[in-house]
Each structure stands twice: as structure tokens, then as C-alpha cells.
Amino acid sequence: MGPSSTLTDEPARLDAVRRYDVLDTPPDGAFDRITALAARLCDVPISIVSIVDVDRIWFKSHHGLDAQQTSRDPGLCASAILQAEPWTIADASKDPHALSNPLVAGESGFRFYLGIPLKTHDGFNLGTLCVIDRKPREATDGDIATLRDLAAIVVDELELRLSSRLVIDFEIRARRQAEHDSTSFHKVSESLQAGLRTNREIGQAVGLMMAFHKISDAEAFAMLSKSSQDMNMKLNQIAHQVVRHHNSRNDDVVP
């Protein structure tokens, strides 16, 4: 899927947001350090790591701002994720779309905005790393370069957490499969032991029948050999079925 389609495919983008499972998670020092650094390097009072949800913009980290989320429409970050490049507004009070944002028109009085999309490895913009000022200003090349680098670190942190979760999930599934296989093995072992006990009882019964019907040892040996061969063939078939079933279950456990 090319970059243009990932920017316009909102259902797929929201699936990516769910895949990273970051919405409504507790504060994280790694992201807080990034927003603090972004604000300091760009000389602004506010920096945010935002994730754009269906109807809201949720803040994973919000340096210099008490709010934890805002409505999606109209939203500065909601506009930024539609861009392939950095999104900047020098003076939001002069931007008709941005002016309807409560953080621009309200007491917060946002004016300058610079946002870098948080792009996943498969091209979806989850949200932004942005810096905000209450005074109008122009974004410098240095501001954009700094924020690009820090946004890449944010994405790396998100990818690391996703990979760790997938590894943990795989280990849990593998452990459960191993426990299931162990239980199945014990059940088969118990069945075989029960079968051996049954065979001994059958042997004793056959001995009594031989004596009662006066069957010679040679005749009894021939009958038992034939029965044994038939039973071995059936056990062989069952064993192969068990092995095939076990291998197919193992093949299902994939990372």
C-alpha cells in the first residue's frame, strides 16, 4: 500500500492505532522525556505526543499542558496526520479551520503549531509529535529537523512496545500448548497402562478357556499371533494419527 492510500484509508489507520494498543495507557517516562526535550530544543512552552482516535485526539504525553485529550474535529493533529510532511501553522488565529479549535479560540490561545506525523513501518500516521507556542512564529529548519528526529524516537518506542507484547503473547500461547500436550501425553500413557492391565486379564481368561476347551498350545499360539498382528496394525495406525495430530498442533503455534 503506497503512502497516498495510507493517508486516506481511515479504517486501516484506525486498525493500526488499535494494533499498537497505546490509547488510555498510563503516563510513560520515555515519552515524557521526549516532549520535554522537544519543548526545550524548539524553545516553546508546550509539546505533545498525540494519538488520533475515531472522535478524539488523545495525548500520550503533554508537556506544558494539563489537558489529556481534545475533540478530533476541528483538531490541529487531525489535520497533521493527513500530511506526508511536517504540518506547520505560524498563526492559528488567522487560519479559518484552526480558529474553530477550542485550544486556539479558548483560554489556551494556541498560535504556533508544528507537527510531525508518527508514521508506522507500514505507512500509517498514528498521531503526531508536535510543539506549540502561544505566540505567532515561523518554524525554522532546525525546529523541523529536531522534531523529525524526536518523532522517529517516539515511533521506535511504540514499535518496541508492540514487539515486546507480541513476544509475550507468543510465549503464553506456546506455554499453554506445551501444557496441553503434556496433559494429552499423560492421558495416552494412562490409557496404555490400562490396556496392558486388560491384556494380562485377557491372557488369564484365555488360559482358562484353553484348559476348558482342551485347545492345544500350538492352536492357541496361532490364534494369539493372528490377533496380536491385527492389534499391532491398529496400534500402528493410531500412533501415526497421534503423531500427525501433534505435529499439526505445533505448526499452529507461530509468532
Secondary structure, DSSP 8 states (H G I E B T S, - for coil): --HHHHHH-HHHHHHHHHHHT-TT----HHHHHHHHHHHHHHT-SEEEEEEE-SSEEEEEEEET----EEESSS-HHHHHTT-SS-EEES-GGG-HHHHTSHHHHSTT---EEEEEEEE-TTS-EEEEEEEEESS-----HHHHHHHHHHHHHHHHHHHHHHHHHHHHHHHHHHHHHHHHHHHHHHHHHHHHHHHHHHHHHHHHHHHHHHHHHT--HHHHHHHHHHHHHHHHHHHHHHHHHHHHHHHHHHHH---
